[in-house]
Amino acid sequence: MDVATHRFRENAAAALADEPLQQALAKALRQAESVAAAAAAERADWEDLRARARAMKEEVIDHLDWYLDQFAAQVEARGGTVHWARTAAEARAIVIGLATARGVRLVVKGKSMASEEIDLNPALEAAGIRPVEGDLGEYIVQLAGQPPSHLTTPAIHLARGQIADLFHRVLGVERNEDPDYLCQVARQTLRGLFREAGMGFTGANFAVAETGTIVLHENEGNIRLAATLPRLHVALLGIEKIVPSLTDLAVVMRLLPRASTGQRLTAYTSWITGPRRPDEDDGPDELHVVLLDNGRTRLLADPVARDALRCIRCGACLNACPVFRMLGGHAYGWILPGPIGSVLTPALLGTDRAADLPFASTLCGACRDACPVRIDIPALLLHLRHLIAELPPAPAADAPGGTPPVPLAPLRGALERFAVAFASRILRSPWLFNLSGRMARAFLWPISRAGWVRWIPPPFNAWTRCRDFPLPARQSFRRWWKENAGAGEASGPDFTE
Amino acid sequence: MDNRRAILDAIRAALKDPRPQALVPHRERPRPPAPALAKGLDRFREVFAELQGQYAEARSAAEVGAALERLVSTRGLRRVFATDTPRLARMNVRETLRRLGVFCASPYRPDEAGAHPRPADLDALVTGADLVIAESGTLVHVAKPGEGRMTTLTAPLHVVLFTADQVVDTLEEAIARLGPAVASGERSCVTLISGPSRTADIEKQLFIGVHGPGALHALRVG
């Protein structure tokens, strides 16, 4: 997909004005958070689980080289093959190379954020290979020619009527809004394709270093079909997916479904250790695991931001975020939206290409509370804001697409320092503060409408470029106090005693 | 191979300053056992019902036969495949299905007569479970000769036979029991099945039976 992270402001404004999107989001997100909260509440040891998961991920990150080596050795000992991709381009080349060497024309795909990250589908198509998404939500957005808008619910932005239109238009089936009907259409269409495909492609939720096992969570069954029917199974995973042992797996297996969909476990969890054994009935003859760096080691090199590598991609912070709840995923401009996306996107694409994202947060902390592995996302956003304010933009290493870096960043920093110094002078003087308040009121009242200021002329328009500003009261509190409360009493409350 | 070294070197460089922990991981982290929820079979029944699974009990091969017969007649099943693990064989599952005239050959391997129905033609499927996890209402299936990875996804109705001694309370206990088969590399796929195939991809509304079975029956025998 195109990287549109630099157009966040325009995209956000468009999302807010998009009535069907607002309806779909309101409907879909209303329950998501409470369901997850109820699932967490069932575990009296939820906080203990979070702490253990955090400690375990810390352990993995601190020894990532060691664990990756162990994982790769185990996969190979079980008859699998391990590939290492430093960049998205290398990962695409590895996957396409595997497919073309075996004459694969059709690839069935399990839902995989890593696949979106490396933008695999267009590359497959360019190589004459047809990719088909097996997950219902991914299948819907693929038919619509759109990127997914949520980590775990890719078609969250579409209402059933829009999906019915889409199936009618693209698949030529009768137009029917009944979701049961829509599910059956997808099932029937996809079943045949699973049998035909020469390659099954999946991501992985976790990778167990001790046993070389990849772990796949899903509810539909399509991922296991993709990992079973075609004779070649390729799994792409970020190098941060490692957990040390099966015992550690239990911790994250409890957290991920609860935080993500409020389930105790997903309907299916598959632990895959190597290709089919000679005496087994089915399964692929070949298993290839592709380990993807693509900016993760760069993130690792930042001792503060590396905390984000703990992320298990559950989407809980998205559902909790007041900004995401208003915008949906597409406005963020890349595959990782919401609070954690605002941390990971600049880290993976380069801060200069996503400089607005760390600012798309109220720092309210709802994401931190929701995060099952206790990533302090607001702290990371502040860290990135600091980096963006202080550092000249660095060129992104291997970023897909091509967007110009934000110019004038150093100048912006200087202006900001001046503005803060100016504000500090005003705030220190009651007289100046009073005066500026009066000026602002006199200035804002004429340009307001129905209690809101929607537009302020430059250079004071930073706020209203993408937000409305509530009109201040006609009278300041100090003035009101003087006129009303001040009459019968002393000239004001005495705070000094 | 160069890429492998490049990535591992990049990791080592990133972690070098300062390397936060010892070079070799500490294997002895404290792992407090997770407190168990309500125990055993009762908990399984409760959670399995929440997941929209159907639960039943049978004390003998005859009762298993009666339960299967009821299913076949109420649901109008015509083609049912049953795997041939020792537990199912003891319960005469295949004999019952043959007697009812609904047994069909394995869709995975041509049988003695060379028959090989397409999995899509099956109405139902009977298998065993390798373990049952009470706290999450989970049926564990290990791919093995005669019961492949695909087996449990094939038909719209999946009937699973298990015995009470296969029930463990927690995921941790299940992992302790399954770990050796995974670690030794004996089996390529373990699947934890918690309820029928489902999706909430359309307007976050729940729908059952997307790619896998829409009906899941657990039958405790013995």
Interface residues (C-beta under 8 A of the other chain):
Chain A: A24 K27 A28 L29 Q31 A32 E42 A44 D45 D48 L49 R52 A55 M56 E59 D62 H63 L64 D65 W66 Y67 L68 D69 A72 A77 R78 V82 H83 W84 A85 R86 E90 G134 D135 L136 G137 I140 T153 P154 A155 I156 A159 R160 I163 P179 D180 L182 C183 A186 R187 L190 R191 E210 T211 T213 N219 E220 G221 N222 R224 L225 A227 T228 L229 I239 P244 L246 T247 L249 A250 M253 R254 T261 Q263 R264 L265 T266 A267 Y268 T269 S270 W271 I272 T273 G274 P275 R276 R277 D279 E280 D281 D282 G283 L291 D293 T297 R298 L300 A301 R306
Chain B: N3 R4 A6 I7 L8 A10 I11 R12 A13 A14 L15 R19 P20 Q21 L23 V24 P25 H26 R29 R31 P32 A34 P35 L37 V47 L51 Y108 R109 A120 E135 S136 G137 T138 A143 K144 P145 G146 E147 G148 R149 M150 T151 L153 L171 E172 I175 L178 G179 V182 A183 G185 E186 R187 S188 C189 V190 T191 L192 I193 S194 G195 P196 S197 R198 T199 A200 D201 I202 E203 K204 Q205 F207 G209 V210 H211 G212
